[in-house]
């Protein structure tokens, strides 16, 4: 799965950036969002299946057509309210990440 490898590399880069740029007051965080219906999403193999199943497993539910929860989290991270936050991966996915893999 190429997506997993790319995400792992991005997470490592964010941790290094947090360490190296923190002393200059620069914060580095990631937002791990649930699926959002965009033009780019159409290029992800299996996106439609993922988008259909996600709301069923996310405890808070998930609307693939509403990016506002993701946007709100990004606004928080850009604000002074998050001045003590760096090197984090914030999941904005309706709780899907906490559910683990579905049982076969």
C-alpha positions, 0 to 999 in steps of 0.5 A: 500500500503506497499510501501507508508508506507515504503517510509514514514518511510524512509523519517522520518529517513532521516530527523532525520539523517539530524538533528542529524548528521548535526552538525558533517558535515554529510548530509542525503538526499534522491533521489526519482527516477522514475521507472528504469528497474532493476532485483529488479523492477521485484518483484514490483507488477504492475511495468510494468504498472507503467513503461509504464504509467510514460513517458506519464505523466512526463513533461520531459519524462522518459526512464525506461532503462536509470539510468543516470539522477538518477546517476547524481543526486547522484553524485551531492549529494556526491559532495561539490556542495551540501554541504549546502543540507541536509534533502531533498527529491530530485525527479528525475522522469521527473516531474511526482511527480508534476503532481498529481493524474490522473483524473478518 
